[in-house]
Amino acid sequence: MPIMTRASVKHSTRSEAEQLAASLPPLLIEAERIAHTVAAGLHGRRRAGPGETFWQHRAYSFGDPVASIDWRQSARAADRLYVRQNEWDAAAAVWIWRDPSRSLDYSSAKAGTTKRRRADILAVALASLLAKGGERIGVVAASPRIFHGRTAAARFLEALEIDAFDERASSPPPVPIAAHARVVLISDFFTDLSAIAETAARAAKLGAKGVLFQILDPAEELFPFAGRVEFADVESRDRIVFGDAGALRDSYQREFAAHRAALTTLAKRFQWRFITHRTDAPASAALLALYAALADERGRNW
């Protein structure tokens, strides 16, 4: 069996994501963006363009226009160039967070797709579609970044760090957004919902709309286990053995349904969308659901 290097894993993820993205027309969000621009100005601002209010400096990366380099700030660092980002860049971005904890590193099928793999594919595919529609893509991470243009998906993938895990980050961190941005949170959300609510509340207060996208393995929803089964926590590595796992099914499914209902209520509280996806379902259907949610086919003013 060939060993997958970091480069080959990234190439495979990007290739699969771009193939998936290519199957959908980059029309839906572009049409929504144009309609919103005509109605209220691009993302709520009075004029489209790079903006006038300074937001932050960030390190220059391949694909950034030379005109965006702040030479005065760069002169203070001997080995790095800095780009000046203005407020419109943050306001126009669609910010995407993918849970970096090992909670997603799970598949109930021996050769099945892990939740993490599917989440990476969907996050990069979404970034590719949005970039083709002219959107700016923000990655929610330890060092938040915004990408746009033809290299956006590749740079987003690099910033996503698909081979890294962080057990301390199973809940989304504060999103560095401006008003009228959009936020996509991708996770199984098997964590304290108060932390998710805090992030959503902060974003909603700034006028941002968002999507809670729950990704699950089918066994996590159906609980098909029976007989003597050992369960292992992928984050803590704790283990527990049940002599008759099937006896737990009804109780488990009640708790599972209650947790999902709480997520649904949380999303409704902030007028966000809540979408669930199982790894045994087609990835294209999940991407279409995300794409439609961001374009708001139901007519709300996003």
C-alpha positions as MATLAB code, in Angstrom:
seq = 'MPIMTRASVKHSTRSEAEQLAASLPPLLIEAERIAHTVAAGLHGRRRAGPGETFWQHRAYSFGDPVASIDWRQSARAADRLYVRQNEWDAAAAVWIWRDPSRSLDYSSAKAGTTKRRRADILAVALASLLAKGGERIGVVAASPRIFHGRTAAARFLEALEIDAFDERASSPPPVPIAAHARVVLISDFFTDLSAIAETAARAAKLGAKGVLFQILDPAEELFPFAGRVEFADVESRDRIVFGDAGALRDSYQREFAAHRAALTTLAKRFQWRFITHRTDAPASAALLALYAALADERGRNW';
ca = [
       0.000    0.000    0.000;
       1.590    3.343   -1.059;
       2.408    5.884    1.642;
       0.650    9.242    1.197;
       3.003   12.170    1.688;
       1.809   15.536    2.922;
       2.105   16.955   -0.598;
       0.194   14.070   -2.173;
      -2.590   14.297    0.429;
      -2.971   18.017   -0.265;
      -2.943   17.436   -4.015;
      -5.550   14.675   -3.698;
      -7.795   16.799   -1.472;
      -7.564   19.791   -3.770;
      -8.154   17.684   -6.887;
     -11.243   16.010   -5.429;
     -12.589   19.319   -4.109;
     -12.125   21.093   -7.457;
     -13.760   18.198   -9.303;
     -16.730   18.434   -6.965;
     -16.912   22.220   -7.288;
     -16.787   22.018  -11.089;
     -20.023   20.013  -11.105;
     -22.022   23.011   -9.854;
     -22.571   26.288  -11.731;
     -20.766   29.261  -10.162;
     -23.916   31.264  -10.805;
     -25.999   31.145   -7.678;
     -23.849   33.235   -5.363;
     -22.720   35.538   -8.171;
     -26.363   36.320   -8.931;
     -27.080   36.918   -5.233;
     -24.017   39.140   -4.923;
     -25.038   41.267   -7.894;
     -28.620   41.555   -6.666;
     -27.445   42.614   -3.205;
     -25.044   45.135   -4.732;
     -27.855   46.775   -6.689;
     -30.232   46.799   -3.697;
     -28.001   48.067   -0.919;
     -24.435   48.375   -2.110;
     -21.939   45.573   -2.050;
     -22.299   43.859    1.343;
     -23.903   46.942    2.875;
     -21.244   49.476    1.902;
     -21.983   52.581   -0.179;
     -19.463   51.752   -2.873;
     -17.727   48.680   -4.132;
     -13.955   48.540   -4.018;
     -11.034   47.951   -1.715;
     -12.449   50.162    1.017;
     -11.070   53.135    2.868;
     -10.943   52.118    6.530;
      -7.798   50.278    7.592;
      -8.455   46.872    9.190;
      -5.134   45.054    9.624;
      -1.744   44.140    8.183;
      -1.013   40.588    7.120;
       1.957   38.832    5.543;
       2.173   38.993    1.749;
       1.462   35.712   -0.030;
       1.713   34.537   -3.614;
      -1.073   35.943   -5.767;
      -1.562   39.199   -3.834;
      -1.351   42.295   -6.059;
       1.896   44.207   -5.661;
      -0.112   47.410   -5.263;
      -1.510   46.073   -1.965;
       1.940   45.903   -0.305;
       2.492   48.404    2.479;
       6.151   49.274    1.872;
       6.455   51.392    5.012;
       5.268   48.536    7.248;
       7.383   46.042    5.290;
      10.512   48.149    5.801;
      10.262   47.498    9.536;
      10.728   43.767    8.955;
      13.942   42.561    7.377;
      12.574   39.364    5.857;
       8.858   39.857    5.217;
       6.467   41.922    3.116;
       3.155   43.088    4.550;
      -0.163   43.709    2.811;
      -2.556   46.385    4.006;
      -6.149   45.128    4.339;
      -8.997   47.587    4.534;
     -12.432   47.101    6.070;
     -14.203   46.078    2.857;
     -11.964   43.024    2.540;
     -13.279   41.723    5.854;
     -16.852   42.767    5.206;
     -17.006   41.043    1.829;
     -15.471   37.771    2.959;
     -17.201   34.468    3.539;
     -15.449   33.082    6.611;
     -15.074   29.284    6.853;
     -14.122   27.339    9.984;
     -13.445   23.623    9.932;
     -13.183   21.911   13.328;
      -9.460   21.050   13.739;
      -9.922   18.608   16.630;
      -9.624   14.825   16.335;
     -13.350   14.474   16.850;
     -13.679   14.523   13.051;
     -10.966   11.903   12.554;
     -13.452    9.038   12.584;
     -15.045    6.563   10.204;
     -17.120    3.580   11.315;
     -16.261    1.759    8.079;
     -12.754    0.336    7.780;
     -12.170    1.867    4.338;
     -14.749    4.617    4.683;
     -14.427    8.379    4.438;
     -13.598   10.068    7.719;
     -15.585   13.097    8.776;
     -12.360   15.116    8.610;
     -11.687   14.101    5.002;
     -15.215   14.996    3.913;
     -15.066   18.296    5.826;
     -11.800   19.234    4.103;
     -13.184   18.370    0.666;
     -16.324   20.413    1.227;
     -14.499   23.398    2.732;
     -12.072   23.624   -0.206;
     -14.808   22.978   -2.791;
     -16.897   25.747   -1.257;
     -13.901   28.091   -1.283;
     -13.332   27.267   -4.965;
     -16.948   27.970   -5.896;
     -17.056   31.200   -3.951;
     -13.778   32.434   -5.424;
     -15.052   31.765   -8.939;
     -18.082   33.843   -8.056;
     -15.851   36.761   -7.107;
     -16.088   36.292   -3.344;
     -13.308   36.765   -0.831;
     -12.688   33.693    1.312;
     -11.630   33.939    4.933;
     -10.168   31.032    6.869;
     -10.924   30.986   10.594;
      -7.756   29.739   12.243;
      -5.050   30.786   14.685;
      -3.933   33.293   12.026;
      -7.067   34.399   10.127;
      -6.477   35.063    6.434;
      -8.502   36.287    3.475;
      -7.993   34.974   -0.059;
      -9.410   35.927   -3.418;
      -8.713   35.414   -7.083;
      -7.719   32.361   -9.082;
      -5.318   31.037   -6.437;
      -7.771   31.428   -3.545;
      -8.702   27.754   -3.231;
      -5.086   26.577   -3.232;
      -4.089   29.165   -0.642;
      -7.155   28.387    1.452;
      -6.192   24.717    1.418;
      -2.677   25.560    2.587;
      -4.025   27.663    5.448;
      -6.473   24.915    6.423;
      -3.563   22.663    7.499;
      -5.390   19.432    6.717;
      -2.754   17.240    8.368;
      -2.752   19.116   11.694;
      -5.004   18.584   14.720;
      -5.718   20.801   17.718;
      -7.639   19.260   20.606;
      -8.023   22.663   22.267;
     -10.014   24.035   19.328;
     -13.115   21.834   19.151;
     -15.242   24.982   19.390;
     -14.954   27.861   16.905;
     -12.815   30.814   17.966;
     -13.994   34.427   17.569;
     -14.413   35.237   13.878;
     -12.645   38.503   12.853;
     -15.500   39.756   10.706;
     -17.058   43.071    9.798;
     -20.742   43.771    9.259;
     -22.663   41.811    6.618;
     -20.067   39.060    6.299;
     -21.113   35.409    6.114;
     -19.849   32.596    8.307;
     -19.722   28.821    7.765;
     -18.918   26.618   10.769;
     -18.150   22.983    9.852;
     -18.013   20.429   12.676;
     -19.795   17.479   14.236;
     -20.581   19.913   17.079;
     -20.050   17.233   19.717;
     -18.933   19.904   22.140;
     -20.287   22.465   24.577;
     -22.968   24.337   22.643;
     -22.461   27.470   24.719;
     -19.125   28.080   22.961;
     -20.771   27.741   19.559;
     -23.585   30.060   20.670;
     -21.041   32.629   21.826;
     -19.314   32.691   18.432;
     -22.627   32.874   16.565;
     -23.960   35.612   18.846;
     -20.865   37.749   18.360;
     -21.098   37.390   14.577;
     -24.855   37.975   14.475;
     -24.484   41.134   16.539;
     -22.306   42.512   13.734;
     -24.994   41.689   11.194;
     -23.365   38.508    9.882;
     -25.429   35.589    8.635;
     -24.150   32.058    8.903;
     -24.481   28.321    8.527;
     -23.945   25.615   11.123;
     -22.915   22.609    9.036;
     -22.918   19.366   11.023;
     -20.987   16.472    9.500;
     -21.569   12.971   10.867;
     -20.602    9.375   10.381;
     -23.727    7.222    9.835;
     -22.965    5.146   12.956;
     -23.147    8.304   15.082;
     -26.743    8.826   14.038;
     -27.966    5.226   13.732;
     -25.956    3.589   16.571;
     -25.935    0.144   14.896;
     -23.822   -1.509   17.602;
     -24.819   -4.735   19.341;
     -23.206   -7.197   21.722;
     -19.886   -6.549   23.430;
     -18.357   -3.362   22.019;
     -15.386   -1.265   23.076;
     -15.784    2.479   22.429;
     -12.732    4.734   22.220;
     -12.701    8.530   22.481;
     -10.632    9.777   19.493;
      -9.671   12.928   21.390;
      -8.764   11.648   24.864;
      -8.082    8.008   23.879;
     -10.237    6.914   26.828;
     -11.958    3.565   26.331;
     -15.058    1.923   27.728;
     -16.530   -1.549   27.125;
     -20.247   -2.377   27.084;
     -21.403   -5.978   27.299;
     -24.621   -5.250   25.415;
     -24.254   -2.085   23.358;
     -27.624   -2.620   21.697;
     -29.365   -1.963   24.998;
     -28.085    1.617   24.843;
     -29.574    2.396   21.423;
     -32.848    3.992   22.526;
     -31.207    6.166   25.188;
     -28.423    7.185   22.809;
     -30.818    8.160   20.033;
     -32.910   10.255   22.442;
     -29.807   12.149   23.539;
     -28.686   12.505   19.935;
     -32.078   13.919   18.890;
     -32.033   16.362   21.815;
     -28.563   17.589   20.865;
     -29.613   18.111   17.242;
     -32.752   19.957   18.357;
     -30.574   22.251   20.473;
     -28.405   23.018   17.433;
     -31.494   23.741   15.352;
     -32.811   26.101   18.020;
     -29.441   27.822   18.288;
     -29.336   28.472   14.540;
     -32.907   29.795   14.499;
     -32.116   32.153   17.360;
     -29.662   34.033   15.152;
     -31.567   33.468   11.881;
     -28.794   31.186   10.658;
     -29.170   27.958    8.723;
     -28.530   24.510   10.207;
     -27.560   21.720    7.790;
     -26.632   18.126    8.550;
     -24.661   15.779    6.317;
     -23.619   12.145    6.670;
     -20.451   10.802    5.101;
     -22.396    8.011    3.381;
     -24.339   10.638    1.382;
     -22.983   12.275   -1.804;
     -20.601   15.163   -1.173;
     -22.133   17.039   -4.106;
     -25.500   17.202   -2.317;
     -23.839   18.685    0.762;
     -21.960   21.264   -1.305;
     -25.144   22.265   -3.102;
     -26.915   22.696    0.252;
     -24.105   24.919    1.535;
     -24.014   26.908   -1.682;
     -27.779   27.427   -1.656;
     -27.728   28.432    2.025;
     -25.149   31.132    1.374;
     -27.001   32.407   -1.677;
     -30.197   32.376    0.412;
     -32.584   30.974   -2.132;
     -35.464   31.801    0.202;
     -35.071   35.512   -0.353;
     -33.636   36.917    2.858;
     -31.232   39.840    2.516;
     -27.880   38.296    3.147;
];
